[in-house]
Amino acid sequence: MPDSSIQLPLTFDLVATFVSALAGALGAVRRQYDFIGVFALAFVTGLGGALIRDGIFLNNGPPPSVLDSRYLLAVLIATLLVVGIDRLNTPLSRAMLICDAIGLGVYAVVGADRSLGANLGHLGAVLVGVTNAVGGGVIRDVLTREEPVLFKPGQLYAMAAAMSAVLYVSWRAWVGFDSQLGATIAAIFGISARLLAVRYDWKTKPLHWRSWHEHGGSVS
């Protein structure tokens, strides 16, 4: 069983919240939402995965995001920053992609770390880490009436988060010391995998059921 006494500092969680909220706010500005809409999308993208993690999997009482005002402050700062950037007419697509990738990698590590701290097993910690990483993006896509990126063949989205979570859990299990170094390495690995997949168009493949095609699309 992992050593539950080791836990990453709050900084990792706040960084993940901030950059994920940036990605959500950037997406809202691209859709020409007003300030409330931008803040709302920043909130669900920045904290949606963490709320799923804390409310469903860990269930340790009120989630930290409502107990510690720094989480909401991080979302608000991200919103104000994006509103300011938008007024400068700066291209947003690349910034949104980078922020989303950083949030993905860091949140995967944070979710796995918090799970190990709650004495979940290794596979459970990986599952929660991935859910923490992609949960906010799924809620964002549902609210904006888009098919969630998680469900579509694409450029290593959930897989990049899984890489970070697996690497961090493995570090904690087999290396043991300096969890912050392990978290940094694992997060950078997942972030790099996501960005390189976009840069070089590395994609997962859709599944094709043989019987579906053989029967003309009907289920037998």
N, C-alpha and C positions, 0 to 999 in steps of 0.2 A: 504494500500500500504506500502511495506517495507520502512524503513528509508534509502534512497539512500546516505545519508551523511556518513554512516559507510562503510568502505571498508578495507579489509585485507591488510596488508603491502606487499610490493613487494617480500619480502623474501619467502612467500608461493608460489608465482608463479615461482620464480627462483629454489626453491627446487624441485617443480614438474617437471620443465623443465630438471633439472640436472638428477634426478633419472630415468625419462622416457628416456632421451638420453642414460643413462647407459644401460638400458634394450635393446634399439635399437642397440647400439654398441656391446653389448655382443652377440646379435643374429647375427650380421654381422660377427663377429669373428668366430662364430661357422660355418658359411657358407664359411669361408676362403676368405673373401673379402680383397682387398688391403686397404690402408689408406683412400683413397678417398671414397671407397665404405662404409667403416666403418663410416666415418664422415657423409656421405649422409644419411645412415640409422639411425644414431643417431639424425640427424637433423629432419627428417620427423617424427620420433617417439617422440622426445622431444617437437617439436613445431607444429606438424601437427594439433593436436586438438585445440591448442590455435589459430592457423591461421584460422581454420574453425570458431571458436568462434568469433574472432574479425572481420573477413572479411565478414561473412555471417549473423550472428545473431546480433552482436552489431554494426558493420559498422560505427565506429567512426573515420574514416580516416585511415592513415597508422597504422598497428598493432604495439603494443609496442615492439614486438620481432625484428623489424627492426629499431625502433627509439632508443632503449636502447641496447648498445653493450654488456651489461651483459648477455643477453639471449644467444647470439651466443658464448660468452666466456664460458658460462656454458656447451654448447654443445661440444665445443672444449676441455675443460678440461675433460669431460666425455669420449670423444674419446681417448685422450692421456692416461687417467687412465686405460681404458680397454685394450689398446694396451700394456701397461706395465704389466698388470695382465696376459695377454695372454703369454707374454714372460717368465712368471714364471711357465707356464704349470699348472695353477690352474683350477680345475673344474668350469665350468661357469653356468651350468644349474640352480643350486639353487640360485646363485647370480642374474641371470636374472629374475627368478621368484619373488624374494623379491623386486627387483627394480621396476618391472612391477606393483606389488601390491601397493607399496608405491606411485608410480606415479598415479595409478588409483584412490586411495583414496584422495590424495591431489588435483589433478587436478579437481576432481568432485566438491570439495568444492570451489576451486578458480573460476571455471566456473560459479557456482551458485552465488557466491559473486559478480563477475563482472556483472552478469545479474541483480541482485538486484540493484546494483549501477547504472545501465542504466534504472531503473524503469520498468523492465519486471515483470510480475506477478509471483506468486509462482510456478505454473506448468511450465511456460516458463523457469524459472530459473533452475528447476530440469532438464528439457530437455537439456538446454545448458550445464549444469554441466556434465551430462552423455556424451553428444557429445564431450565435451572438454576432458573427461577422456579416451574415447575409440577411438577418431578420429585418433590419431597418430598410434595406434596399427593397425587400419584398413588399413591405407595407407601403413604401413610397410608390412603387410601381402600381400596386392595387389602387391606391388613392388617386393616381393620375391616369387610371384606366389603360395601363399598358400591361402586356403580358410580362410577368416577372422574368428578369434575366436568368434567375436561378433555374427555370424550367426549360430553357432553350439551349440547343447546342451553341456553344460560343467559346470565347477566348479565356478559358481557365478562370472562371469566376469562383464558384464554390470550391473547385479543385485547388485553387491557389490558397484559399482559406484553410482547406484541409491540410495542405502541405505545411503551413505555419503551425497549425494546432498539433499535428503529428510530430513535427520536429521539436516543438517545445515540450510536449509530454515525454518524448523520448529522452530529451536532455535531462529533465527532472528525474526520470527513472534510472538512467544509466550513468549520467555525469554527476548529478546531485548538487554540486556547489555552484555559486554565482548564478542564481536564477535570472537576474537582470541581464547578464550577458547572453544567456540562452534565449531569453525572450527577444532581445534585440536581433540576434542572428536569425531566429525563426521568423520574426516579423519581416525583416529585410528580404529573406528568402521568398516569402509569399508575395510581398509587394513586387519584387523583381520578376517573379514568375508571371504575375498578372500583366505588368507593363510590357514585358518581352512578348507575351502572347498576343497582346494588341499590336505591338510594333511589327511582329513578323507573321501575324495572322495565324497563330497556332490555335486550332479549334478542336473541340470535342465533336464526335460524330453522332448523328441521330441513329436510333435503333430502328431496324426495319424487320418486321415480323414476316417470315416467309409465307405463313398461312394467309395473312392479310392480302398479300399481292396475288397469291394463287387463287383466292376466291373473289377477286375483283373488289376487295375492300369490305366484304361482308364477313361477319363473325359467324363461324359455324358451331 
